[in-house]
Amino acid sequence: MIEPATLITAIVAIVAAIFGSTGFWQWMSDRSKGGVRASIDALRKDIDKMKISEDEREAKNARRRILRFNDELLRKVDHSKEYFDDILSDVDTYEEYCENHHGFQNGKAVMAIENIRRCYRLCVEEDKFL
């Protein structure tokens, strides 16, 4: 039976004879760099997909908050100016996403947004914030 150390030494000697002393390591390095580069490219694509998914999720969450806030207005629930400002920030986020993503269904909150803006103007004019 051949000792493992002897076998490894023989394999290294054969590889060195075929590739030269540094050629094998250069070949291995080139192979691993290509693999690493491909892995990095795949990770970049995955991160881009996650970013797109996160942006859409944030737009949907903003729309959900807009619709909930409008429901409260329709039930005559009073709100502070700060809460209005926060919702109007959601409106900006939502509208910007819709403007930049034409395939996104954006007709779901149009009336709610109009009502929120109308109520905001009314609260400003009549000083009706909480």
N, CA, C and O atoms as CSV, one atom per row, in Angstrom:
chain,resi,resn,atom,element,x,y,z
A,1,MET,N,N,0.851,-1.175,0.000
A,1,MET,CA,C,0.000,0.000,0.000
A,1,MET,C,C,0.899,1.241,0.000
A,1,MET,O,O,1.936,1.273,0.662
A,2,ILE,N,N,0.483,2.253,-0.751
A,2,ILE,CA,C,1.253,3.492,-0.867
A,2,ILE,C,C,0.812,4.439,0.236
A,2,ILE,O,O,-0.376,4.605,0.514
A,3,GLU,N,N,1.811,5.050,0.849
A,3,GLU,CA,C,1.553,6.042,1.895
A,3,GLU,C,C,0.875,7.264,1.275
A,3,GLU,O,O,1.221,7.644,0.157
A,4,PRO,N,N,-0.083,7.891,1.969
A,4,PRO,CA,C,-0.742,9.084,1.435
A,4,PRO,C,C,0.243,10.214,1.125
A,4,PRO,O,O,0.094,10.884,0.103
A,5,ALA,N,N,1.207,10.434,1.946
A,5,ALA,CA,C,2.184,11.497,1.708
A,5,ALA,C,C,2.984,11.231,0.444
A,5,ALA,O,O,3.286,12.156,-0.309
A,6,THR,N,N,3.329,9.969,0.208
A,6,THR,CA,C,4.070,9.596,-0.991
A,6,THR,C,C,3.207,9.808,-2.223
A,6,THR,O,O,3.691,10.281,-3.251
A,7,LEU,N,N,1.938,9.461,-2.121
A,7,LEU,CA,C,1.002,9.632,-3.240
A,7,LEU,C,C,0.839,11.112,-3.578
A,7,LEU,O,O,0.852,11.488,-4.750
A,8,ILE,N,N,0.689,11.939,-2.568
A,8,ILE,CA,C,0.528,13.384,-2.799
A,8,ILE,C,C,1.795,13.949,-3.433
A,8,ILE,O,O,1.718,14.752,-4.362
A,9,THR,N,N,2.937,13.543,-2.948
A,9,THR,CA,C,4.205,14.016,-3.516
A,9,THR,C,C,4.317,13.625,-4.978
A,9,THR,O,O,4.779,14.420,-5.797
A,10,ALA,N,N,3.898,12.406,-5.319
A,10,ALA,CA,C,3.948,11.939,-6.704
A,10,ALA,C,C,2.997,12.754,-7.577
A,10,ALA,O,O,3.351,13.128,-8.694
A,11,ILE,N,N,1.807,13.027,-7.084
A,11,ILE,CA,C,0.828,13.810,-7.857
A,11,ILE,C,C,1.354,15.220,-8.089
A,11,ILE,O,O,1.259,15.737,-9.203
A,12,VAL,N,N,1.901,15.845,-7.065
A,12,VAL,CA,C,2.452,17.190,-7.205
A,12,VAL,C,C,3.586,17.195,-8.224
A,12,VAL,O,O,3.696,18.119,-9.030
A,13,ALA,N,N,4.423,16.173,-8.188
A,13,ALA,CA,C,5.537,16.081,-9.132
A,13,ALA,C,C,5.031,15.941,-10.561
A,13,ALA,O,O,5.587,16.553,-11.473
A,14,ILE,N,N,3.977,15.141,-10.772
A,14,ILE,CA,C,3.403,14.964,-12.118
A,14,ILE,C,C,2.793,16.275,-12.599
A,14,ILE,O,O,3.012,16.676,-13.742
A,15,VAL,N,N,2.036,16.939,-11.745
A,15,VAL,CA,C,1.395,18.207,-12.113
A,15,VAL,C,C,2.463,19.244,-12.436
A,15,VAL,O,O,2.342,19.977,-13.418
A,16,ALA,N,N,3.509,19.309,-11.612
A,16,ALA,CA,C,4.592,20.269,-11.848
A,16,ALA,C,C,5.284,19.971,-13.164
A,16,ALA,O,O,5.680,20.891,-13.880
A,17,ALA,N,N,5.435,18.678,-13.495
A,17,ALA,CA,C,6.082,18.317,-14.759
A,17,ALA,C,C,5.215,18.721,-15.944
A,17,ALA,O,O,5.740,19.118,-16.984
A,18,ILE,N,N,3.897,18.626,-15.803
A,18,ILE,CA,C,2.995,18.965,-16.911
A,18,ILE,C,C,2.854,20.489,-17.051
A,18,ILE,O,O,2.985,21.027,-18.151
A,19,PHE,N,N,2.593,21.167,-15.957
A,19,PHE,CA,C,2.289,22.599,-16.002
A,19,PHE,C,C,3.473,23.497,-15.684
A,19,PHE,O,O,3.404,24.703,-15.921
A,20,GLY,N,N,4.528,22.960,-15.171
A,20,GLY,CA,C,5.609,23.796,-14.658
A,20,GLY,C,C,5.292,24.139,-13.213
A,20,GLY,O,O,4.185,23.880,-12.742
A,21,SER,N,N,6.235,24.708,-12.516
A,21,SER,CA,C,6.040,24.917,-11.077
A,21,SER,C,C,4.953,25.943,-10.770
A,21,SER,O,O,4.254,25.805,-9.766
A,22,THR,N,N,4.792,26.963,-11.602
A,22,THR,CA,C,3.770,27.977,-11.332
A,22,THR,C,C,2.586,27.877,-12.280
A,22,THR,O,O,1.544,28.483,-12.029
A,23,GLY,N,N,2.725,27.138,-13.342
A,23,GLY,CA,C,1.658,27.051,-14.337
A,23,GLY,C,C,0.373,26.473,-13.795
A,23,GLY,O,O,-0.714,26.954,-14.112
A,24,PHE,N,N,0.493,25.433,-12.972
A,24,PHE,CA,C,-0.704,24.815,-12.401
A,24,PHE,C,C,-1.456,25.809,-11.534
A,24,PHE,O,O,-2.677,25.925,-11.639
A,25,TRP,N,N,-0.737,26.530,-10.676
A,25,TRP,CA,C,-1.391,27.476,-9.784
A,25,TRP,C,C,-1.996,28.637,-10.563
A,25,TRP,O,O,-3.030,29.177,-10.170
A,26,GLN,N,N,-1.365,29.020,-11.652
A,26,GLN,CA,C,-1.940,30.063,-12.509
A,26,GLN,C,C,-3.226,29.557,-13.144
A,26,GLN,O,O,-4.224,30.276,-13.203
A,27,TRP,N,N,-3.197,28.325,-13.615
A,27,TRP,CA,C,-4.382,27.715,-14.223
A,27,TRP,C,C,-5.508,27.625,-13.205
A,27,TRP,O,O,-6.652,27.953,-13.519
A,28,MET,N,N,-5.197,27.181,-11.979
A,28,MET,CA,C,-6.214,27.085,-10.916
A,28,MET,C,C,-6.754,28.474,-10.570
A,28,MET,O,O,-7.955,28.646,-10.362
A,29,SER,N,N,-5.867,29.450,-10.512
A,29,SER,CA,C,-6.273,30.812,-10.194
A,29,SER,C,C,-7.222,31.368,-11.261
A,29,SER,O,O,-8.234,31.992,-10.941
A,30,ASP,N,N,-6.884,31.133,-12.522
A,30,ASP,CA,C,-7.747,31.596,-13.615
A,30,ASP,C,C,-9.118,30.953,-13.523
A,30,ASP,O,O,-10.132,31.619,-13.731
A,31,ARG,N,N,-9.159,29.672,-13.216
A,31,ARG,CA,C,-10.435,28.959,-13.108
A,31,ARG,C,C,-11.254,29.499,-11.935
A,31,ARG,O,O,-12.458,29.725,-12.050
A,32,SER,N,N,-10.575,29.699,-10.813
A,32,SER,CA,C,-11.317,30.164,-9.641
A,32,SER,C,C,-11.768,31.611,-9.818
A,32,SER,O,O,-12.848,31.968,-9.349
A,33,LYS,N,N,-10.972,32.456,-10.481
A,33,LYS,CA,C,-11.391,33.837,-10.728
A,33,LYS,C,C,-12.634,33.876,-11.599
A,33,LYS,O,O,-13.551,34.660,-11.354
A,34,GLY,N,N,-12.661,33.031,-12.610
A,34,GLY,CA,C,-13.843,32.977,-13.471
A,34,GLY,C,C,-15.069,32.552,-12.693
A,34,GLY,O,O,-16.160,33.090,-12.884
A,35,GLY,N,N,-14.879,31.577,-11.810
A,35,GLY,CA,C,-15.983,31.120,-10.977
A,35,GLY,C,C,-16.440,32.186,-10.003
A,35,GLY,O,O,-17.638,32.370,-9.789
A,36,VAL,N,N,-15.492,32.883,-9.417
A,36,VAL,CA,C,-15.822,33.961,-8.487
A,36,VAL,C,C,-16.527,35.087,-9.225
A,36,VAL,O,O,-17.514,35.640,-8.741
A,37,ARG,N,N,-16.011,35.419,-10.400
A,37,ARG,CA,C,-16.629,36.489,-11.195
A,37,ARG,C,C,-18.072,36.121,-11.557
A,37,ARG,O,O,-18.970,36.960,-11.476
A,38,ALA,N,N,-18.288,34.875,-11.952
A,38,ALA,CA,C,-19.646,34.435,-12.285
A,38,ALA,C,C,-20.541,34.480,-11.058
A,38,ALA,O,O,-21.710,34.853,-11.153
A,39,SER,N,N,-19.997,34.102,-9.907
A,39,SER,CA,C,-20.773,34.150,-8.670
A,39,SER,C,C,-21.140,35.584,-8.309
A,39,SER,O,O,-22.266,35.857,-7.892
A,40,ILE,N,N,-20.192,36.492,-8.469
A,40,ILE,CA,C,-20.458,37.904,-8.171
A,40,ILE,C,C,-21.525,38.450,-9.109
A,40,ILE,O,O,-22.421,39.172,-8.673
A,41,ASP,N,N,-21.438,38.114,-10.387
A,41,ASP,CA,C,-22.453,38.566,-11.346
A,41,ASP,C,C,-23.832,38.024,-10.974
A,41,ASP,O,O,-24.828,38.744,-11.048
A,42,ALA,N,N,-23.885,36.755,-10.574
A,42,ALA,CA,C,-25.162,36.164,-10.167
A,42,ALA,C,C,-25.706,36.852,-8.919
A,42,ALA,O,O,-26.909,37.094,-8.814
A,43,LEU,N,N,-24.821,37.166,-7.972
A,43,LEU,CA,C,-25.251,37.869,-6.765
A,43,LEU,C,C,-25.772,39.265,-7.092
A,43,LEU,O,O,-26.763,39.712,-6.515
A,44,ARG,N,N,-25.104,39.952,-8.019
A,44,ARG,CA,C,-25.574,41.292,-8.421
A,44,ARG,C,C,-26.982,41.218,-9.005
A,44,ARG,O,O,-27.832,42.055,-8.701
A,45,LYS,N,N,-27.223,40.214,-9.842
A,45,LYS,CA,C,-28.557,40.059,-10.430
A,45,LYS,C,C,-29.595,39.789,-9.345
A,45,LYS,O,O,-30.695,40.341,-9.379
A,46,ASP,N,N,-29.240,38.938,-8.381
A,46,ASP,CA,C,-30.165,38.647,-7.284
A,46,ASP,C,C,-30.451,39.899,-6.456
A,46,ASP,O,O,-31.592,40.140,-6.062
A,47,ILE,N,N,-29.424,40.687,-6.195
A,47,ILE,CA,C,-29.605,41.919,-5.422
A,47,ILE,C,C,-30.480,42.904,-6.185
A,47,ILE,O,O,-31.327,43.568,-5.588
A,48,ASP,N,N,-30.286,43.006,-7.487
A,48,ASP,CA,C,-31.126,43.892,-8.305
A,48,ASP,C,C,-32.584,43.455,-8.243
A,48,ASP,O,O,-33.480,44.291,-8.126
A,49,LYS,N,N,-32.826,42.142,-8.322
A,49,LYS,CA,C,-34.192,41.628,-8.229
A,49,LYS,C,C,-34.793,41.938,-6.862
A,49,LYS,O,O,-35.964,42.302,-6.758
A,50,MET,N,N,-33.982,41.790,-5.813
A,50,MET,CA,C,-34.470,42.082,-4.466
A,50,MET,C,C,-34.795,43.563,-4.318
A,50,MET,O,O,-35.776,43.919,-3.666
A,51,LYS,N,N,-33.981,44.429,-4.915
A,51,LYS,CA,C,-34.219,45.872,-4.845
A,51,LYS,C,C,-35.530,46.224,-5.538
A,51,LYS,O,O,-36.329,47.000,-5.015
A,52,ILE,N,N,-35.742,45.654,-6.703
A,52,ILE,CA,C,-36.989,45.899,-7.430
A,52,ILE,C,C,-38.176,45.419,-6.601
A,52,ILE,O,O,-39.186,46.113,-6.487
A,53,SER,N,N,-38.046,44.236,-6.027
A,53,SER,CA,C,-39.111,43.678,-5.206
A,53,SER,C,C,-39.372,44.546,-3.980
A,53,SER,O,O,-40.528,44.773,-3.620
A,54,GLU,N,N,-38.318,45.033,-3.336
A,54,GLU,CA,C,-38.456,45.886,-2.153
A,54,GLU,C,C,-39.106,47.218,-2.518
A,54,GLU,O,O,-39.952,47.710,-1.772
A,55,ASP,N,N,-38.731,47.802,-3.639
A,55,ASP,CA,C,-39.334,49.064,-4.079
A,55,ASP,C,C,-40.833,48.890,-4.328
A,55,ASP,O,O,-41.634,49.742,-3.943
A,56,GLU,N,N,-41.204,47.789,-4.969
A,56,GLU,CA,C,-42.630,47.539,-5.227
A,56,GLU,C,C,-43.377,47.299,-3.913
A,56,GLU,O,O,-44.497,47.778,-3.736
A,57,ARG,N,N,-42.763,46.568,-3.009
A,57,ARG,CA,C,-43.380,46.312,-1.709
A,57,ARG,C,C,-43.607,47.630,-0.966
A,57,ARG,O,O,-44.654,47.824,-0.349
A,58,GLU,N,N,-42.633,48.528,-1.026
A,58,GLU,CA,C,-42.770,49.823,-0.359
A,58,GLU,C,C,-43.891,50.652,-0.993
A,58,GLU,O,O,-44.636,51.329,-0.285
A,59,ALA,N,N,-44.011,50.603,-2.310
A,59,ALA,CA,C,-45.100,51.323,-2.990
A,59,ALA,C,C,-46.456,50.751,-2.574
A,59,ALA,O,O,-47.398,51.505,-2.330
A,60,LYS,N,N,-46.555,49.445,-2.494
A,60,LYS,CA,C,-47.823,48.820,-2.076
A,60,LYS,C,C,-48.150,49.160,-0.630
A,60,LYS,O,O,-49.310,49.395,-0.291
A,61,ASN,N,N,-47.132,49.186,0.223
A,61,ASN,CA,C,-47.358,49.559,1.619
A,61,ASN,C,C,-47.797,51.022,1.730
A,61,ASN,O,O,-48.682,51.346,2.522
A,62,ALA,N,N,-47.182,51.898,0.942
A,62,ALA,CA,C,-47.588,53.307,0.941
A,62,ALA,C,C,-49.043,53.424,0.491
A,62,ALA,O,O,-49.821,54.169,1.086
A,63,ARG,N,N,-49.407,52.689,-0.558
A,63,ARG,CA,C,-50.792,52.722,-1.044
A,63,ARG,C,C,-51.744,52.229,0.040
A,63,ARG,O,O,-52.820,52.799,0.223
A,64,ARG,N,N,-51.363,51.188,0.754
A,64,ARG,CA,C,-52.197,50.634,1.824
A,64,ARG,C,C,-52.419,51.689,2.923
A,64,ARG,O,O,-53.535,51.857,3.415
A,65,ARG,N,N,-51.351,52.389,3.294
A,65,ARG,CA,C,-51.480,53.431,4.317
A,65,ARG,C,C,-52.356,54.584,3.812
A,65,ARG,O,O,-53.152,55.141,4.568
A,66,ILE,N,N,-52.205,54.933,2.544
A,66,ILE,CA,C,-53.023,55.990,1.938
A,66,ILE,C,C,-54.500,55.614,2.000
A,66,ILE,O,O,-55.332,56.421,2.415
A,67,LEU,N,N,-54.822,54.401,1.593
A,67,LEU,CA,C,-56.219,53.959,1.585
A,67,LEU,C,C,-56.799,53.898,2.998
A,67,LEU,O,O,-57.953,54.267,3.215
A,68,ARG,N,N,-56.006,53.435,3.945
A,68,ARG,CA,C,-56.471,53.359,5.340
A,68,ARG,C,C,-56.728,54.771,5.888
A,68,ARG,O,O,-57.738,55.016,6.548
A,69,PHE,N,N,-55.807,55.686,5.607
A,69,PHE,CA,C,-55.963,57.062,6.068
A,69,PHE,C,C,-57.218,57.682,5.462
A,69,PHE,O,O,-57.970,58.368,6.154
A,70,ASN,N,N,-57.442,57.444,4.186
A,70,ASN,CA,C,-58.633,57.988,3.529
A,70,ASN,C,C,-59.903,57.404,4.145
A,70,ASN,O,O,-60.892,58.116,4.325
A,71,ASP,N,N,-59.878,56.113,4.467
A,71,ASP,CA,C,-61.043,55.513,5.137
A,71,ASP,C,C,-61.335,56.231,6.455
A,71,ASP,O,O,-62.494,56.464,6.799
A,72,GLU,N,N,-60.282,56.577,7.184
A,72,GLU,CA,C,-60.468,57.297,8.442
A,72,GLU,C,C,-61.071,58.675,8.189
A,72,GLU,O,O,-61.936,59.128,8.938
A,73,LEU,N,N,-60.610,59.336,7.131
A,73,LEU,CA,C,-61.190,60.646,6.797
A,73,LEU,C,C,-62.670,60.508,6.451
A,73,LEU,O,O,-63.485,61.336,6.857
A,74,LEU,N,N,-63.010,59.481,5.714
A,74,LEU,CA,C,-64.408,59.272,5.331
A,74,LEU,C,C,-65.284,58.967,6.545
A,74,LEU,O,O,-66.487,59.226,6.517
A,75,ARG,N,N,-64.699,58.424,7.604
A,75,ARG,CA,C,-65.430,58.151,8.845
A,75,ARG,C,C,-65.368,59.338,9.807
A,75,ARG,O,O,-65.758,59.230,10.970
A,76,LYS,N,N,-64.867,60.479,9.301
A,76,LYS,CA,C,-64.800,61.737,10.071
A,76,LYS,C,C,-63.840,61.664,11.252
A,76,LYS,O,O,-64.066,62.313,12.274
A,77,VAL,N,N,-62.772,60.881,11.125
A,77,VAL,CA,C,-61.740,60.825,12.161
A,77,VAL,C,C,-60.779,61.986,11.920
A,77,VAL,O,O,-60.249,62.151,10.821
A,78,ASP,N,N,-60.564,62.788,12.964
A,78,ASP,CA,C,-59.639,63.919,12.851
A,78,ASP,C,C,-58.199,63.438,12.969
A,78,ASP,O,O,-57.920,62.416,13.596
A,79,HIS,N,N,-57.273,64.207,12.343
A,79,HIS,CA,C,-55.854,63.841,12.346
A,79,HIS,C,C,-54.995,65.067,12.609
A,79,HIS,O,O,-55.405,66.202,12.366
A,80,SER,N,N,-53.803,64.812,13.107
A,80,SER,CA,C,-52.843,65.897,13.334
A,80,SER,C,C,-52.197,66.297,12.004
A,80,SER,O,O,-52.240,65.558,11.020
A,81,LYS,N,N,-51.606,67.473,12.009
A,81,LYS,CA,C,-50.883,67.918,10.816
A,81,LYS,C,C,-49.718,66.976,10.518
A,81,LYS,O,O,-49.425,66.700,9.354
A,82,GLU,N,N,-49.057,66.486,11.556
A,82,GLU,CA,C,-47.928,65.579,11.377
A,82,GLU,C,C,-48.350,64.284,10.682
A,82,GLU,O,O,-47.631,63.756,9.834
A,83,TYR,N,N,-49.529,63.784,11.058
A,83,TYR,CA,C,-50.025,62.559,10.425
A,83,TYR,C,C,-50.357,62.828,8.949
A,83,TYR,O,O,-50.042,62.017,8.078
A,84,PHE,N,N,-50.984,63.949,8.687
A,84,PHE,CA,C,-51.244,64.332,7.291
A,84,PHE,C,C,-49.935,64.423,6.505
A,84,PHE,O,O,-49.823,63.898,5.397
A,85,ASP,N,N,-48.947,65.098,7.099
A,85,ASP,CA,C,-47.657,65.250,6.406
A,85,ASP,C,C,-47.019,63.898,6.120
A,85,ASP,O,O,-46.430,63.696,5.058
A,86,ASP,N,N,-47.137,62.975,7.063
A,86,ASP,CA,C,-46.580,61.637,6.869
A,86,ASP,C,C,-47.290,60.921,5.719
A,86,ASP,O,O,-46.640,60.281,4.893
A,87,ILE,N,N,-48.585,61.023,5.665
A,87,ILE,CA,C,-49.347,60.385,4.587
A,87,ILE,C,C,-49.052,61.056,3.250
A,87,ILE,O,O,-48.952,60.379,2.227
A,88,LEU,N,N,-48.914,62.369,3.249
A,88,LEU,CA,C,-48.572,63.057,2.003
A,88,LEU,C,C,-47.175,62.639,1.509
A,88,LEU,O,O,-46.920,62.626,0.305
A,89,SER,N,N,-46.290,62.305,2.427
A,89,SER,CA,C,-44.990,61.743,2.043
A,89,SER,C,C,-45.174,60.376,1.389
A,89,SER,O,O,-44.504,60.052,0.408
A,90,ASP,N,N,-46.089,59.577,1.941
A,90,ASP,CA,C,-46.426,58.290,1.311
A,90,ASP,C,C,-47.010,58.499,-0.082
A,90,ASP,O,O,-46.717,57.739,-1.005
A,91,VAL,N,N,-47.837,59.531,-0.231
A,91,VAL,CA,C,-48.417,59.845,-1.541
A,91,VAL,C,C,-47.303,60.141,-2.543
A,91,VAL,O,O,-47.327,59.650,-3.672
A,92,ASP,N,N,-46.326,60.949,-2.124
A,92,ASP,CA,C,-45.196,61.269,-3.009
A,92,ASP,C,C,-44.437,60.003,-3.396
A,92,ASP,O,O,-44.113,59.805,-4.567
A,93,THR,N,N,-44.155,59.150,-2.419
A,93,THR,CA,C,-43.439,57.891,-2.674
A,93,THR,C,C,-44.215,57.034,-3.661
A,93,THR,O,O,-43.648,56.505,-4.618
A,94,TYR,N,N,-45.508,56.900,-3.425
A,94,TYR,CA,C,-46.366,56.066,-4.265
A,94,TYR,C,C,-46.453,56.622,-5.687
A,94,TYR,O,O,-46.307,55.877,-6.657
A,95,GLU,N,N,-46.689,57.912,-5.808
A,95,GLU,CA,C,-46.821,58.512,-7.143
A,95,GLU,C,C,-45.496,58.454,-7.913
A,95,GLU,O,O,-45.495,58.235,-9.124
A,96,GLU,N,N,-44.391,58.647,-7.228
A,96,GLU,CA,C,-43.093,58.564,-7.897
A,96,GLU,C,C,-42.843,57.138,-8.409
A,96,GLU,O,O,-42.345,56.949,-9.519
A,97,TYR,N,N,-43.192,56.151,-7.596
A,97,TYR,CA,C,-43.019,54.760,-8.035
A,97,TYR,C,C,-43.898,54.486,-9.256
A,97,TYR,O,O,-43.449,53.886,-10.232
A,98,CYS,N,N,-45.146,54.928,-9.193
A,98,CYS,CA,C,-46.071,54.711,-10.314
A,98,CYS,C,C,-45.567,55.385,-11.584
A,98,CYS,O,O,-45.673,54.828,-12.676
A,99,GLU,N,N,-45.020,56.586,-11.431
A,99,GLU,CA,C,-44.512,57.328,-12.587
A,99,GLU,C,C,-43.330,56.613,-13.244
A,99,GLU,O,O,-43.182,56.642,-14.465
A,100,ASN,N,N,-42.505,55.981,-12.438
A,100,ASN,CA,C,-41.306,55.317,-12.947
A,100,ASN,C,C,-41.520,53.855,-13.314
A,100,ASN,O,O,-40.628,53.229,-13.886
A,101,HIS,N,N,-42.689,53.298,-12.997
A,101,HIS,CA,C,-42.975,51.887,-13.280
A,101,HIS,C,C,-44.358,51.798,-13.925
A,101,HIS,O,O,-45.364,51.559,-13.256
A,102,HIS,N,N,-44.377,51.994,-15.213
A,102,HIS,CA,C,-45.644,52.087,-15.942
A,102,HIS,C,C,-46.462,50.801,-15.908
A,102,HIS,O,O,-47.679,50.846,-16.091
A,103,GLY,N,N,-45.834,49.674,-15.682
A,103,GLY,CA,C,-46.555,48.411,-15.610
A,103,GLY,C,C,-47.242,48.183,-14.278
A,103,GLY,O,O,-48.027,47.245,-14.143
A,104,PHE,N,N,-46.964,49.018,-13.298
A,104,PHE,CA,C,-47.543,48.880,-11.962
A,104,PHE,C,C,-48.964,49.421,-11.964
A,104,PHE,O,O,-49.219,50.511,-12.476
A,105,GLN,N,N,-49.898,48.651,-11.386
A,105,GLN,CA,C,-51.295,49.092,-11.345
A,105,GLN,C,C,-51.416,50.242,-10.355
A,105,GLN,O,O,-51.289,50.047,-9.147
A,106,ASN,N,N,-51.662,51.436,-10.873
A,106,ASN,CA,C,-51.654,52.597,-10.000
A,106,ASN,C,C,-52.989,53.313,-9.917
A,106,ASN,O,O,-53.054,54.376,-9.299
A,107,GLY,N,N,-54.039,52.801,-10.493
A,107,GLY,CA,C,-55.331,53.470,-10.455
A,107,GLY,C,C,-56.114,53.176,-9.193
A,107,GLY,O,O,-57.268,53.590,-9.078
A,108,LYS,N,N,-55.523,52.474,-8.246
A,108,LYS,CA,C,-56.254,52.016,-7.071
A,108,LYS,C,C,-56.406,53.070,-5.979
A,108,LYS,O,O,-57.247,52.918,-5.092
A,109,ALA,N,N,-55.612,54.130,-6.028
A,109,ALA,CA,C,-55.652,55.106,-4.938
A,109,ALA,C,C,-55.898,56.528,-5.423
A,109,ALA,O,O,-55.741,57.471,-4.648
A,110,VAL,N,N,-56.272,56.703,-6.657
A,110,VAL,CA,C,-56.421,58.046,-7.235
A,110,VAL,C,C,-57.453,58.872,-6.472
A,110,VAL,O,O,-57.179,60.013,-6.100
A,111,MET,N,N,-58.621,58.312,-6.240
A,111,MET,CA,C,-59.689,59.043,-5.546
A,111,MET,C,C,-59.309,59.300,-4.087
A,111,MET,O,O,-59.607,60.365,-3.545
A,112,ALA,N,N,-58.665,58.345,-3.464
A,112,ALA,CA,C,-58.240,58.514,-2.071
A,112,ALA,C,C,-57.229,59.647,-1.957
A,112,ALA,O,O,-57.304,60.462,-1.038
A,113,ILE,N,N,-56.290,59.697,-2.885
A,113,ILE,CA,C,-55.278,60.754,-2.860
A,113,ILE,C,C,-55.922,62.119,-3.070
A,113,ILE,O,O,-55.574,63.084,-2.389
A,114,GLU,N,N,-56.853,62.201,-4.002
A,114,GLU,CA,C,-57.560,63.472,-4.226
A,114,GLU,C,C,-58.292,63.911,-2.959
A,114,GLU,O,O,-58.254,65.086,-2.597
A,115,ASN,N,N,-58.955,62.974,-2.288
A,115,ASN,CA,C,-59.693,63.308,-1.068
A,115,ASN,C,C,-58.754,63.735,0.057
A,115,ASN,O,O,-59.055,64.675,0.792
A,116,ILE,N,N,-57.635,63.060,0.192
A,116,ILE,CA,C,-56.664,63.426,1.232
A,116,ILE,C,C,-56.151,64.847,1.002
A,116,ILE,O,O,-56.057,65.638,1.940
A,117,ARG,N,N,-55.825,65.161,-0.233
A,117,ARG,CA,C,-55.337,66.520,-0.535
A,117,ARG,C,C,-56.426,67.566,-0.287
A,117,ARG,O,O,-56.145,68.649,0.227
A,118,ARG,N,N,-57.665,67.242,-0.653
A,118,ARG,CA,C,-58.789,68.161,-0.431
A,118,ARG,C,C,-58.982,68.401,1.068
A,118,ARG,O,O,-59.139,69.542,1.503
A,119,CYS,N,N,-58.969,67.338,1.844
A,119,CYS,CA,C,-59.139,67.456,3.295
A,119,CYS,C,C,-57.975,68.211,3.928
A,119,CYS,O,O,-58.169,68.981,4.868
A,120,TYR,N,N,-56.781,67.993,3.420
A,120,TYR,CA,C,-55.606,68.709,3.937
A,120,TYR,C,C,-55.772,70.212,3.711
A,120,TYR,O,O,-55.562,71.014,4.621
A,121,ARG,N,N,-56.155,70.586,2.471
A,121,ARG,CA,C,-56.358,72.013,2.178
A,121,ARG,C,C,-57.434,72.606,3.101
A,121,ARG,O,O,-57.288,73.723,3.597
A,122,LEU,N,N,-58.497,71.858,3.319
A,122,LEU,CA,C,-59.575,72.317,4.188
A,122,LEU,C,C,-59.075,72.503,5.625
A,122,LEU,O,O,-59.409,73.489,6.282
A,123,CYS,N,N,-58.278,71.554,6.100
A,123,CYS,CA,C,-57.733,71.650,7.464
A,123,CYS,C,C,-56.786,72.841,7.599
A,123,CYS,O,O,-56.754,73.500,8.639
A,124,VAL,N,N,-56.022,73.112,6.551
A,124,VAL,CA,C,-55.117,74.271,6.579
A,124,VAL,C,C,-55.918,75.558,6.600
A,124,VAL,O,O,-55.638,76.457,7.393
A,125,GLU,N,N,-56.914,75.649,5.731
A,125,GLU,CA,C,-57.722,76.874,5.613
A,125,GLU,C,C,-58.522,77.144,6.892
A,125,GLU,O,O,-58.659,78.295,7.306
A,126,GLU,N,N,-59.050,76.087,7.517
A,126,GLU,CA,C,-59.927,76.257,8.671
A,126,GLU,C,C,-59.239,75.913,9.990
A,126,GLU,O,O,-59.888,75.893,11.035
A,127,ASP,N,N,-57.945,75.644,9.955
A,127,ASP,CA,C,-57.165,75.274,11.143
A,127,ASP,C,C,-57.882,74.158,11.927
A,127,ASP,O,O,-58.209,74.311,13.104
A,128,LYS,N,N,-58.109,73.042,11.236
A,128,LYS,CA,C,-58.874,71.939,11.821
A,128,LYS,C,C,-58.021,70.724,12.178
A,128,LYS,O,O,-58.569,69.650,12.424
A,129,PHE,N,N,-56.717,70.861,12.212
A,129,PHE,CA,C,-55.886,69.727,12.599
A,129,PHE,C,C,-56.073,69.446,14.084
A,129,PHE,O,O,-56.466,70.338,14.835
A,130,LEU,N,N,-55.803,68.252,14.505
A,130,LEU,CA,C,-55.825,67.930,15.943
A,130,LEU,C,C,-54.774,68.728,16.668
A,130,LEU,O,O,-54.632,68.601,17.884
